[in-house]
Amino acid sequence: MQTTSTLDRSAVPAGNATLIAALLLLDSLHFVFARLLLPHVAPSVSVTLVLVVSTLEVGLFGLATGRLHWRAAREHFGFFLAIGTLIAVSTAVNYEAIAWIDPGTASLLSQSSVLFSLAFGIFWLRDRLTRRQIGGALLALVGVFVIAFQPGDYLRLGALLVVGSALMYAFHAALTKRYSAEIDLVDFFFFRLLFTAAVLFAIAFGRGTLAWPTRRAWGLILLVATVDVVLSRTLYYIALRRLTMSLHTIALTLSPIAAITWALLLFGTLPTPQQLLGGAAVLTGVLIVSLSASAGAARSEPQRHARQPDQGVNQL
């Protein structure tokens, strides 16, 4: 493993810029892929098979490289079961919600996960917010209400489903940030997928919705599993480990813009003016919160380095 202390410092920002650009491109496709699958296979079936296929792909990679260790599942069984359940329900809800709401609007609403992350930081990790961060959080919250609470029961249902999904995904991110630092990335990613796929399979089996897709649907499932799960989530967790939490959040606020563009090109859909107004409030609030946190971290960095030597950061 190489550390940043042995790397050319000038090369790190360029590498991070490439990482962020790739993450944004793939992350913005999540709701777009869910919408592409919708006409071909039931959401409960498609989301289950997408996770099963992606689990097999990552498992084969782990076995081929010798980086898969089953003891990680035994030692961290409770952790993997918790995040697997949260991700399973969150992803299943997203796939169901896309029947009621367009991908661009859904992507805007998914940014509400930042608000839930703030709440977990305050009440669980005992973080403190500045007045600017509180103002940004309130502005983003107003934006969520502008999008979610408007005429149309179906639209409202879809919006509330996405917000609920964002809550569960934020909880998973908080658990991951706190408890996964010492787990090898390949082990973590494989067992995260394995437990998620197992929970999804149990849900679909219990509901009696399992069915064999058509050949065309299988092609889409393979594409989505590889791009939206294996590649996208690998970049997500690498970025989560390499970047500060603030920079990671700021980068992902651009994802809805790309998602709106994808939705327009592929489906000819755009959020309504009211949804765009609410989305602008959400993104602005999230940026205020993230930039404030980034500034606070920058001010505390010299003090941290004064207290302890630089040990470097592993490059995955």
N, C-alpha and C positions, 0 to 999 in steps of 0.2 A: 504494500500500500504506500502510496506517495502522499506526502503532506504538503499543505500550502507553504510551509516554511522552506521547503526544498524546491518549490516552483518559482518560476519567474513571476513576480507580483503583477507585472503589467499584462500578463496573459490571462489572469483570472477574470477580470471584468468582461473580456471578449468571450470567454468560455461561458460565463453566466448569461451573457446576452443571447448567445446561441441557444442555450438551455431554455431560457424564458420564451424565446420565439417559438421553439418547437413545442413547448408545453402549451402555449396559447393556441397554436394551430390545432392540436389534437384535443385539448380540453373543450374547445368550443363545439366539437362535433357530438358531444354526449346526447343532447336532446334531439339533434338532427338525425343521428343513427336510430334513436328510439322511434322517431317519426317514420323513417324509411322502413323499419320492420313492421310497423303497425298494420298495413294492408295485407301482409303475407302470413302472419302468425300471431296468435293471441299473446298479449303482453306477458302473462304469467309463464308462458312456455318460452318465449324468446329470451326473456331475462335469465331464466334458469339455464338454458342451453348456452347462452353467451358466456355465463360464468363457468359452466362445466368445461367448455372448449378452452377458455383462457387458462383454467386451472391445469388442464392437461399440457398445454403449451409451456407454461412456466415450469411444471413438474419435469417435463422432458429436458428442458434446459438445465434445471438443477441437477438432475441425475447425470446428464452428459458432462457437466463441468465438475461434478463431485462436490457441489456446494449445498446439497440438500441434506439436512440432518433432522431425523424424526424426533430426536430428543427435545428439539425446540418446542414441538407441539405438546409433549408431556410436561415440560417445565413451565410452559406458559399457557396451559389449556384454558384457564378461566379468561385470560386476556383475549385469546383468539376467539373463544366462543362469544364474548361480549361484542368485540368489534365486528365479527362475522355476522352476528344477528343484526346489529345496527346498520351495516352496509347492505345486507340482504333486504331488509324492509325498506330502507331508503331508496335503493335502486329499483325495487319492485314498484314502489309508489311513483317514482319518476316515469317509469314505462307505462303505468296506468294513467297518469296525469296528462300525458302527451296527447291522449285522445280528446281532451277538453280544452287544451291551450296550445298556442303555437310555440315552436322551439325558441324563438327570440325572446318572447315574454317569459317563458319558463327559465331561460338562462339569466335574465335580469333578476327574477325573483330568487333564484338560487344564491345570489349574493347576500341574501339575508343570513346566510350561515355565519357571516362575519359578526353579526349582532349576537348570535347565540354563542359564538366563540368568546366574545367580550363578556357575556354573562357568566360563562364557565370560568373565565379568568378571574372575575370579581368574586364570585361566591365559592369557588372551589380552590383556585390557586392563590387567592387573596391579592390579586392585582389591584392597582389603583389607577383611576382614570383622571386625566386632566379635564378642565372645563371644555376645551376644544374637542376632545374625544367624546365627551358626553353630548355636545352639540351635534357632532357628526353622526353619532349613533341615533339621536332623535330624528335628524333629517332623513337618514336611511329608513328608519321605522315609518315615518310619514309616507315615504315613497312606496313601501310595501303595502300600506293601507290603500294608497291611491290606486295601485294596480289590482289588489285583491278584492276590494269592496266596491264593486260597480255593477250596474245592471247585467243580469244574465246568470242564472243559477249554475249552468255548466262551466262558464268561465270562472266563476267564484270557486266552484269545487276544485277545478284544476289548479287554480292559484293557491288555495289552501293546502292541497296535497303537496305541491312543490315546496311551500314554506315548511310544512311538517317534515318533509324529506331533508331539507336543509338543516333543521334542528338535529336530526339523527346523525347526519354526516358530520356536523360540527362536534357532536359529542364523541364520535369515533376519532376525529382529528385530535381532540384534547387527550383522549386516552392514549393514542398513538404517540403523541409528542411526549407524554409523561413516562410511558412504560416500555417503549420499543427501542430506545437508544442503543442498548447492548445486544440486540438481536440482529444477526446478519441479515442484510437486505433481501437476499434470495430466500432465506428461510422465512423471514417475515412476510414477504409478498406471496409466497406459495401457500402458506398456511392461512393467511388472510383470505385468499381466494378459495381455498379448500373449504374452510368453515362457512364462508358466504354461500358457496355453491350448495353445500349440504343443507343449509337452512332454507334456501330457495327451493331445492328439490322437495324437501319435506312439506313446505307450504303448498307447492303445486300439486303434490301427490294427495295431500289432505283435502284440497279443493276439487280434486278429480279433473284437473285441466290439462294433464300431460297428454301430448299428442305428437305424432311424428310429422315434422314439417315437410314441405315440398322441396324439390331439388333447388329451386331458385331461392327459397327461404334459407336453405342450408348455406348457400353461397354468401348471403348477406350476414348470416350468423357468424361464419368464419371470419368475414371482413371485420365485423364489429368487435368480435372477441379479440382479434389481433391488434386492431388500431385503438379502439376505445378503452380496452381494459389493459392488455399486456403492455403496449407501447405508452399509452397515455398515463396510466397509473404508475408505471416505472419512472417516467419523467417526473410525475407529481411527487413521489416519495424521495427521489434523488434531489429535486429542488427543495423539498421540505428540510432535508438534512444539510444541504449546502448553503442555502440562503437564510437570512434572518426571516422570522415570521412576518415582519412588516413588509419586506420586499416581496416575499412570496404572495402575500395578500394583495399588494398593489398590482403585481403582474396579472393576477387572475381577475382583477376587476375589468380588464380589457377583453376577457373572454366573451361576455355577452355581445359586444360589438361584432366580433367575428361570427358568433352564432346567428345574429340577425342577418348578416350578409349571406351566410350559408342558406338560411331559410328562404330568403328572397330569391336566391339563384335557383334553388332546387324545388321549392314549393310555391313561389310567388306570394308568400305571406309576409306581412309586416305588422308589428304591434300598432295599435291604435294611437292617436295623439295622446290620449289620457295615459295609456300604458307607457309610452315613451317619456312623458313628463314624470311619471312615478319612477321609471327606471333611471332617469337622470338624477333624481333625488337620491335614489339608492346608491348609485355609483359615486356621486359627489360625497355623500355621507361616509361611505366606506373609505374613500381616498383621504378624507379629513382625518378619520380615525387612524388609518395606516401611516400617513405621513407624520402625524403627531407622535405615534409610537416609535417611528423610525428616528425622529429627531431626538426623542428621549433616550433611545438606545445609543445614539451617536454621542450624546453628552456623557453618558455613563461609561462608555468604552475606555477612555483614557484612565479612569479610576480603576476599572477592572484589571487593565494591564499593569497598573502600578502595584496592584495587590498580588498578582500571580504571573509567572512567565508564560509566554506564548507556547502552547504545546502543539499547535498545528491542527488542521482538520483533515480527516481521512477523505481522500477522493475516491468515490465509489466507481 
